[in-house]
Amino acid sequence: MTEFSKYDVLISDLNVIQAGVTVLLNKLNDLNARNADLENLLSEMNSEKFLQLEKIKNLKEELEELRTENQSSLFGSLSGTEKEELKHRIRDMISRIDNHLSS
């Protein structure tokens, strides 16, 4: 009878171990699936980041072109003497405003 009960205990222990292994395998499969989903999401986010960085780069270039274009269209048509005269007028106006404010 003791041989039979040892056998039953061993089978029972093996069943408990098998159930534990099954639970762990299920958790492993769930974690692997979640990991795969997260890796796919990360890949999508990296692609989106790359696209956004490209858009930012293009917008910066476009902004710089617009700035250059505005500067050349506003002051590019003036000759050197006209630019100097404009600077002199601006300095004169600034000094007038400064004198007006200080009095």
Backbone bond lengths (Angstrom), bond angles and torsions (degrees), N, CA, C in turn:
res aa  C-N    CA-C-N  psi(-1)  N-CA   C-N-CA  omega(-1)  CA-C   N-CA-C  phi
1 M - - - 1.434 - - 1.521 111.32 -
2 T 1.328 117.54 -35.12 1.458 119.95 179.24 1.518 110.76 -67.98
3 E 1.337 116.73 -33.08 1.453 119.99 177.25 1.524 109.60 -64.15
4 F 1.299 115.65 -41.22 1.453 120.41 -179.12 1.527 110.67 -66.99
5 S 1.306 118.42 -40.89 1.462 120.73 -179.12 1.532 110.63 -71.12
6 K 1.346 117.96 -33.25 1.466 119.54 175.29 1.525 110.35 -64.61
7 Y 1.322 114.49 -39.42 1.459 119.76 177.98 1.529 109.99 -63.85
8 D 1.329 117.12 -44.05 1.473 121.73 178.57 1.529 111.26 -62.10
9 V 1.318 116.51 -41.97 1.473 120.65 179.27 1.528 109.54 -64.18
10 L 1.329 116.39 -43.21 1.458 120.64 179.28 1.528 110.86 -62.81
11 I 1.315 117.44 -44.81 1.468 121.83 178.48 1.530 109.66 -63.73
12 S 1.310 116.51 -42.49 1.465 120.82 178.56 1.529 111.01 -61.64
13 D 1.343 116.43 -44.58 1.470 120.55 178.07 1.528 110.89 -62.33
14 L 1.333 115.99 -41.78 1.461 119.96 178.75 1.530 111.23 -64.30
15 N 1.321 117.29 -37.11 1.470 121.36 177.28 1.529 110.74 -64.97
16 V 1.337 116.38 -40.56 1.468 120.73 177.99 1.524 109.95 -64.73
17 I 1.330 115.52 -43.46 1.465 119.90 178.54 1.526 110.28 -63.49
18 Q 1.334 116.59 -42.13 1.459 120.48 179.41 1.526 110.89 -63.12
19 A 1.320 116.82 -40.84 1.468 120.11 178.12 1.530 110.36 -64.29
20 G 1.330 116.47 -40.99 1.466 120.13 177.94 1.521 111.72 -63.63
21 V 1.334 115.95 -41.38 1.467 120.61 178.74 1.523 110.11 -64.80
22 T 1.313 117.18 -39.88 1.464 121.35 178.77 1.528 110.42 -62.62
23 V 1.330 116.52 -43.88 1.467 120.68 178.23 1.531 110.01 -62.20
24 L 1.324 116.24 -44.77 1.461 120.02 179.90 1.527 111.65 -64.46
25 L 1.338 117.40 -39.10 1.466 120.54 177.42 1.523 111.26 -64.18
26 N 1.322 116.38 -40.24 1.466 120.01 177.50 1.529 110.77 -63.49
27 K 1.321 116.23 -42.59 1.465 119.85 177.65 1.518 110.55 -63.88
28 L 1.334 116.52 -41.35 1.459 120.80 178.27 1.527 111.13 -61.05
29 N 1.334 116.24 -44.44 1.465 120.04 178.89 1.533 110.81 -63.36
30 D 1.324 117.02 -41.82 1.462 120.93 178.11 1.528 110.47 -62.84
31 L 1.322 116.50 -44.03 1.457 120.22 179.86 1.530 111.84 -65.85
32 N 1.331 116.38 -39.28 1.465 119.91 177.47 1.527 111.22 -63.79
33 A 1.327 116.51 -41.39 1.466 120.29 178.14 1.530 109.95 -64.95
34 R 1.323 116.81 -43.80 1.478 120.88 178.82 1.533 110.07 -63.36
35 N 1.313 116.26 -41.48 1.465 120.59 178.69 1.527 110.85 -62.03
36 A 1.324 116.99 -42.74 1.465 121.07 178.46 1.535 110.11 -63.05
37 D 1.334 116.76 -42.20 1.464 120.15 177.71 1.524 110.88 -62.09
38 L 1.321 116.40 -43.14 1.461 120.17 179.87 1.526 111.93 -66.26
39 E 1.328 116.43 -37.45 1.464 119.60 177.39 1.526 110.91 -65.48
40 N 1.340 116.76 -39.13 1.466 120.29 176.87 1.530 110.27 -64.71
41 L 1.325 115.98 -42.47 1.459 120.43 178.46 1.524 110.59 -62.98
42 L 1.319 116.81 -42.66 1.462 121.07 178.30 1.528 110.60 -61.40
43 S 1.299 116.57 -42.31 1.462 120.75 178.94 1.528 110.52 -62.60
44 E 1.324 116.75 -43.32 1.464 120.90 178.04 1.528 110.73 -63.08
45 M 1.334 116.05 -42.60 1.462 120.25 -179.43 1.529 110.57 -65.77
46 N 1.323 117.56 -39.12 1.466 120.29 177.32 1.522 111.19 -64.23
47 S 1.323 116.20 -39.55 1.467 119.96 177.01 1.526 110.26 -63.92
48 E 1.321 116.35 -44.48 1.462 121.46 178.73 1.525 110.51 -62.94
49 K 1.329 116.54 -41.28 1.469 120.95 178.22 1.516 110.14 -61.05
50 F 1.318 116.92 -44.45 1.456 120.95 179.10 1.525 110.46 -60.14
51 L 1.332 116.90 -45.06 1.467 120.61 179.49 1.529 111.02 -62.77
52 Q 1.325 116.43 -42.04 1.466 119.85 179.68 1.523 111.18 -65.77
53 L 1.328 117.20 -40.06 1.464 120.26 177.46 1.527 111.16 -63.73
54 E 1.328 116.79 -37.84 1.455 120.58 176.73 1.527 110.70 -64.63
55 K 1.343 116.40 -41.53 1.461 120.12 177.94 1.522 110.61 -62.59
56 I 1.330 116.15 -43.27 1.470 120.46 178.94 1.522 110.05 -61.41
57 K 1.319 116.23 -44.15 1.468 120.49 179.60 1.523 110.55 -60.63
58 N 1.322 116.39 -45.49 1.462 120.40 179.94 1.525 111.48 -64.34
59 L 1.330 116.51 -40.34 1.461 119.96 178.99 1.528 111.52 -66.23
60 K 1.331 116.96 -38.77 1.461 120.11 176.98 1.527 110.78 -62.70
61 E 1.333 115.87 -43.31 1.462 119.77 178.58 1.526 110.39 -63.03
62 E 1.326 116.23 -42.19 1.459 120.53 179.48 1.530 110.86 -64.26
63 L 1.321 116.45 -41.15 1.463 120.93 177.78 1.523 110.86 -62.46
64 E 1.315 116.39 -43.46 1.465 120.17 179.32 1.524 110.69 -63.94
65 E 1.320 116.83 -39.64 1.463 120.34 177.20 1.526 110.41 -62.79
66 L 1.339 116.67 -42.76 1.461 120.28 179.03 1.527 111.34 -64.44
67 R 1.311 116.74 -40.49 1.468 120.15 178.29 1.521 110.24 -62.55
68 T 1.311 116.04 -46.59 1.459 120.92 -179.85 1.529 110.17 -62.67
69 E 1.318 114.82 -42.41 1.463 120.33 -179.46 1.527 110.66 -63.71
70 N 1.334 116.86 -42.97 1.460 120.73 179.40 1.515 111.33 -64.82
71 Q 1.312 116.31 -42.94 1.456 119.20 -179.50 1.527 110.70 -64.64
72 S 1.307 115.93 -42.38 1.464 118.15 -178.45 1.524 110.81 -70.79
73 S 1.324 118.44 -33.93 1.462 119.51 -179.14 1.522 111.16 -75.72
74 L 1.338 119.27 -32.07 1.455 121.42 -179.34 1.513 111.84 -78.15
75 F 1.309 116.62 -47.97 1.456 120.05 -173.23 1.522 113.33 -113.14
76 G 1.286 116.81 -7.75 1.453 119.73 -178.30 1.519 112.56 -70.01
77 S 1.327 116.05 -27.47 1.459 119.00 -178.17 1.528 112.23 -80.59
78 L 1.339 117.51 -11.95 1.460 121.29 -179.87 1.527 110.28 -83.18
79 S 1.308 114.13 143.73 1.464 117.77 175.90 1.527 108.62 -80.51
80 G 1.318 116.44 174.09 1.458 121.30 -179.19 1.517 112.15 -61.58
81 T 1.341 117.10 -41.14 1.472 119.85 179.88 1.520 110.96 -69.08
82 E 1.333 116.61 -36.36 1.471 119.58 178.24 1.524 110.74 -66.03
83 K 1.312 116.30 -38.34 1.471 120.05 177.64 1.519 110.58 -63.96
84 E 1.327 116.77 -43.33 1.463 120.73 179.13 1.524 110.65 -64.05
85 E 1.326 116.70 -40.90 1.462 120.82 178.05 1.519 110.98 -63.38
86 L 1.331 116.39 -41.19 1.463 120.82 178.11 1.524 110.81 -63.62
87 K 1.327 117.21 -42.47 1.473 121.07 177.17 1.525 110.31 -60.60
88 H 1.340 116.37 -42.91 1.462 120.87 -179.37 1.536 110.22 -63.13
89 R 1.323 117.19 -43.81 1.472 121.02 178.78 1.531 111.04 -62.38
90 I 1.314 116.06 -42.26 1.470 120.05 -179.95 1.518 110.04 -64.04
91 R 1.335 117.51 -44.48 1.471 120.38 177.96 1.528 110.72 -61.21
92 D 1.337 116.11 -41.35 1.456 120.68 179.57 1.529 110.78 -62.30
93 M 1.321 116.30 -43.66 1.469 120.40 179.64 1.528 110.70 -65.75
94 I 1.304 116.78 -39.50 1.472 120.25 178.91 1.519 109.67 -63.60
95 S 1.311 117.01 -42.89 1.469 118.60 179.69 1.522 111.07 -66.91
96 R 1.336 118.90 -36.66 1.475 121.70 176.08 1.528 110.57 -62.45
97 I 1.319 115.89 -45.09 1.477 119.99 179.66 1.507 109.94 -63.95
98 D 1.324 116.73 -41.82 1.452 121.15 179.26 1.526 110.68 -62.46
99 N 1.331 117.07 -43.81 1.472 120.78 177.71 1.526 111.00 -63.76
100 H 1.319 116.04 -40.74 1.462 120.28 179.76 1.531 111.35 -64.13
101 L 1.321 115.67 -41.73 1.466 119.53 -179.62 1.528 112.60 -71.24
102 S 1.315 116.68 -31.86 1.478 118.92 -177.90 1.516 112.58 -80.16
103 S 1.327 118.37 -15.33 1.467 119.31 -179.41 1.502 113.14 -88.71
